Amino acid sequence: MEYVKLGKSDLEVSRICMGCMGFGDSEKGMHRWTISEEESKKVIQSALEAGINFFDTAVTYQGGTSEQYLGRAISNFSERDKVVIATKFPPRTPQEVEAGISGQEHVQNMLDQSLQHLGMDYIDLYICHAWDYKTPIYDILDGLNQQIKAGKIRYIGISNCYAWQLAKANALARLEGFPEFISVQGHYNLIFREEEREMAGLCKEDNIAMTPYSPLAGGRLSKKENETSKRLQEDDYGRFKYDSTVNLDRLIINRLEEVAENRGTSMTEIALAWLLKKVTSPVVGMTREEQITGAVNAVEIKLSDKEIQYLEELYQPHKLVGVMAQNGPVMKGNLDR
């Protein structure tokens, strides 16, 4: 395993981040394909043994049970200061807005829930799960700053935002003396490359770590045309994101399969090796121990310029989907207070 500094921080993270959305009680969340606590423990233990020290979850995953499973496994199999724990909090709900709960209060409430779930005193990387269109960014940054001063957070990141929003937030943070976002977690993989338009350039310019989710497109980049999996069969959200471009994406996936066969390796390893050329640490969801091997092996694969060009040249623009498409880029002239 290779390790690298996470953006401007002193966090040293493995090049593969274990995504923990697949852990948790399926009765308490939107995903039916998640695995039990005993199964999760085995996968997390194997990841630690393989050198993975970077774990990503969220307070919303399976009603908080993903955080609970992760926290208990880490306490069993590792020392707290040997791992980097990232978790995420959602925007304020309409009910919170109606009740007058401020952005600062929301950050504290969500953080305290996560710490309780995880059984930990602090979070290494606390991530805004999505840009909050109903809350001034000043309030979110101020709330995060208060919790950093309290020793409950080491660094902050953001997910599901536009480059202009990240630039705006960090400009305000510098102006107010608040900590800046050191990482961004966006939707980025071989068949969805819209992050390359502006976000990748901003991150390179400002040394912001990219830790993208869905690096294997919900399993689509690890399966041949006639293969499937429990997640592919049951993941309605994944179908929502990718089904409209399935014919276009299949052309690229066929090339991915060809490169993997020529290399004598798996499609997973080639897809991740390609992404590792672009980002700091992709967040790779794993629910089986054998998936860890493919992810770790990808770190050792160095694709040639010719292979990269072959994988990339058929890409066509994709529409934004999911949370990014729900709100759209609402431009604002002034920094929100």
Rosetta blueprint (number, residue, H / E / L):
1 M L
2 E L
3 Y E
4 V E
5 K E
6 L L
7 G L
8 K L
9 S L
10 D L
11 L L
12 E E
13 V E
14 S E
15 R L
16 I L
17 C E
18 M E
19 G E
20 C L
21 M L
22 G L
23 F E
24 G L
25 D L
26 S H
27 E H
28 K H
29 G L
30 M L
31 H L
32 R L
33 W L
34 T L
35 I E
36 S L
37 E H
38 E H
39 E H
40 S H
41 K H
42 K H
43 V H
44 I H
45 Q H
46 S H
47 A H
48 L H
49 E H
50 A L
51 G L
52 I L
53 N L
54 F E
55 F E
56 D E
57 T L
58 A L
59 V L
60 T L
61 Y H
62 Q H
63 G H
64 G H
65 T H
66 S H
67 E H
68 Q H
69 Y H
70 L H
71 G H
72 R H
73 A H
74 I H
75 S H
76 N H
77 F H
78 S L
79 E L
80 R H
81 D H
82 K H
83 V L
84 V E
85 I E
86 A E
87 T E
88 K E
89 F E
90 P L
91 P L
92 R L
93 T L
94 P H
95 Q H
96 E H
97 V H
98 E H
99 A H
100 G L
101 I L
102 S L
103 G H
104 Q H
105 E H
106 H H
107 V H
108 Q H
109 N H
110 M H
111 L H
112 D H
113 Q H
114 S H
115 L H
116 Q H
117 H H
118 L H
119 G L
120 M L
121 D L
122 Y L
123 I E
124 D E
125 L E
126 Y E
127 I E
128 C E
129 H L
130 A L
131 W L
132 D L
133 Y L
134 K L
135 T L
136 P L
137 I H
138 Y H
139 D H
140 I H
141 L H
142 D H
143 G H
144 L H
145 N H
146 Q H
147 Q H
148 I H
149 K H
150 A L
151 G L
152 K L
153 I E
154 R E
155 Y E
156 I E
157 G E
158 I E
159 S E
160 N L
161 C L
162 Y L
163 A H
164 W H
165 Q H
166 L H
167 A H
168 K H
169 A H
170 N H
171 A H
172 L H
173 A H
174 R H
175 L H
176 E H
177 G L
178 F L
179 P L
180 E L
181 F E
182 I E
183 S E
184 V E
185 Q E
186 G L
187 H E
188 Y L
189 N E
190 L L
191 I L
192 F E
193 R L
194 E H
195 E H
196 E H
197 R L
198 E L
199 M H
200 A H
201 G H
202 L H
203 C H
204 K H
205 E H
206 D H
207 N L
208 I L
209 A E
210 M E
211 T L
212 P L
213 Y E
214 S L
215 P L
216 L L
217 A H
218 G H
219 G H
220 R H
221 L H
222 S H
223 K L
224 K L
225 E L
226 N L
227 E L
228 T L
229 S L
230 K H
231 R H
232 L H
233 Q H
234 E H
235 D L
236 D H
237 Y H
238 G H
239 R H
240 F H
241 K H
242 Y H
243 D H
244 S H
245 T H
246 V H
247 N H
248 L H
249 D H
250 R H
251 L H
252 I H
253 I H
254 N H
255 R H
256 L H
257 E H
258 E H
259 V H
260 A H
261 E H
262 N H
263 R H
264 G L
265 T L
266 S L
267 M H
268 T H
269 E H
270 I H
271 A H
272 L H
273 A H
274 W H
275 L H
276 L H
277 K L
278 K L
279 V L
280 T L
281 S L
282 P L
283 V E
284 V E
285 G E
286 M L
287 T L
288 R L
289 E H
290 E H
291 Q H
292 I H
293 T H
294 G H
295 A H
296 V H
297 N H
298 A H
299 V L
300 E L
301 I L
302 K L
303 L L
304 S L
305 D H
306 K H
307 E H
308 I H
309 Q H
310 Y H
311 L H
312 E H
313 E L
314 L L
315 Y L
316 Q L
317 P L
318 H L
319 K L
320 L L
321 V L
322 G L
323 V H
324 M H
325 A H
326 Q H
327 N H
328 G L
329 P L
330 V L
331 M L
332 K L
333 G L
334 N L
335 L L
336 D L
337 R L
